[in-house]
Amino acid sequence: MNTIANSRFKFFPQLNELRQVKWLSSRQKLNRGVTEEFFDSDSLQDKFMRGISAQRLLPIKEVLESFELFARIRRTTKAPIVADLCCGHGLLGILFALFERDVERVILIDQHEPESRQRLIAVTREIAPWIAGKIDNRVAKISGTDHWVEPGVSVVSAHACGVLSDLCIDIAIKSQGPIAILPCCYPRSACDAPLALQTQFGIETAFDIARTYRLEKAGYRVRWGTIPQEITPMNRILYGRSIK
Ligand SMILES: C[S@@+](CC[C@H](N)C(=O)[O-])C[C@H]1O[C@@H](n2cnc3c(N)ncnc32)[C@H](O)[C@@H]1O
């Protein structure tokens, strides 16, 4: 388990102090029952939640994960260009286009494009037409030699499995832009941390300590954070900003 000190819901404070929390990690699609009970205001986020639920587009867990990650990283990773790597449906990047005026372009990259991504972009455009010119949607594998990695590009990623999170770090180090990742799936064979740290703290924590050292060595100041563990036990965020 990767779980560390828990945190409260930030984007959706109405989800703090719930008696029933199991549904917060549900793989069921976000639906009308949930939006009527918890997301029924005229706020932009609630309208967006209702748009996602009307189309039954995404699992509850993935929606809450993206929003709560965004709430914590938006200030530190905001930049004219934000790249959501291994983006899947692309919700994390789309939230930057939706809520951050200063973000001019959001690159969404994944080696596959699930059917939900275009539908999600369309739903977002209905409530926020300004996102149209900002989304740069790509189907591609990421690599440390990617030509699109311009100086200052901000790298964000939710659950880039295993060494894909390390590839995200390579790309950030190349751009020297800010980075925020929520790693998952920690393959022991790829962990650079000393065995003593792996034994003492567990593979997940040791892996993230090694990642932290790598970023700091490359001129980054790194902080750790969390999203609520009720959404996922893989809830550690690594944030970094270059201080060179
Ligand atoms: C666990 S999913 C996370 C998706 C999304 N970020 C989310 O929060 O739901 C990992 C994603 O990485 C993508 N992926 C795997 N290898 C990749 C690569 N080399 N380049 C780009 N995307 C990759 C997969 O297609 C998948 O969508």
The ligand as an SDF file (V2000), in Angstrom:
LIG
                    3D

 27 29  0  0  0  0  0  0  0  0999 V2000
   -3.4220    3.5780  -15.5090 C   0  0  0  0  0  0  0  0  0  0  0  0
   -3.7080    4.3730  -17.0250 S   0  0  0  0  0  0  0  0  0  0  0  0
   -3.9240    6.0540  -16.4680 C   0  0  0  0  0  0  0  0  0  0  0  0
   -4.8220    6.8450  -17.3930 C   0  0  0  0  0  0  0  0  0  0  0  0
   -5.2400    8.2230  -16.9010 C   0  0  0  0  0  0  0  0  0  0  0  0
   -4.1180    9.0790  -16.6320 N   0  0  0  0  0  0  0  0  0  0  0  0
   -6.1360    8.1570  -15.7050 C   0  0  0  0  0  0  0  0  0  0  0  0
   -5.8840    8.8380  -14.7260 O   0  0  0  0  0  0  0  0  0  0  0  0
   -7.1350    7.4380  -15.7310 O   0  0  0  0  0  0  0  0  0  0  0  0
   -2.1210    4.3960  -17.8220 C   0  0  0  0  0  0  0  0  0  0  0  0
   -2.1670    4.9170  -19.2270 C   0  0  0  0  0  0  0  0  0  0  0  0
   -0.8430    4.9190  -19.7640 O   0  0  0  0  0  0  0  0  0  0  0  0
   -0.9450    4.6830  -21.1660 C   0  0  0  0  0  0  0  0  0  0  0  0
    0.3920    4.2860  -21.6570 N   0  0  0  0  0  0  0  0  0  0  0  0
    1.0400    3.1210  -21.4180 C   0  0  0  0  0  0  0  0  0  0  0  0
    2.2710    3.1540  -21.9880 N   0  0  0  0  0  0  0  0  0  0  0  0
    2.3980    4.3590  -22.5980 C   0  0  0  0  0  0  0  0  0  0  0  0
    3.4380    4.9910  -23.3580 C   0  0  0  0  0  0  0  0  0  0  0  0
    4.6110    4.3990  -23.5790 N   0  0  0  0  0  0  0  0  0  0  0  0
    3.2080    6.2340  -23.8460 N   0  0  0  0  0  0  0  0  0  0  0  0
    2.0290    6.8420  -23.6200 C   0  0  0  0  0  0  0  0  0  0  0  0
    1.0010    6.3050  -22.9230 N   0  0  0  0  0  0  0  0  0  0  0  0
    1.1930    5.0740  -22.3980 C   0  0  0  0  0  0  0  0  0  0  0  0
   -2.0320    3.6440  -21.2740 C   0  0  0  0  0  0  0  0  0  0  0  0
   -2.5780    3.6080  -22.5710 O   0  0  0  0  0  0  0  0  0  0  0  0
   -3.0160    4.1140  -20.1910 C   0  0  0  0  0  0  0  0  0  0  0  0
   -4.0020    4.9510  -20.7370 O   0  0  0  0  0  0  0  0  0  0  0  0
  1  2  1  0
  2  3  1  0
  2 10  1  0
  3  4  1  0
  4  5  1  0
  5  6  1  0
  5  7  1  0
  7  8  2  0
  7  9  1  0
 10 11  1  0
 11 12  1  0
 11 26  1  0
 12 13  1  0
 13 14  1  0
 13 24  1  0
 14 15  1  0
 14 23  1  0
 15 16  2  0
 16 17  1  0
 17 18  1  0
 17 23  2  0
 18 19  1  0
 18 20  2  0
 20 21  1  0
 21 22  2  0
 22 23  1  0
 24 25  1  0
 24 26  1  0
 26 27  1  0
M  CHG  2   2   1   9  -1
M  END
$$$$
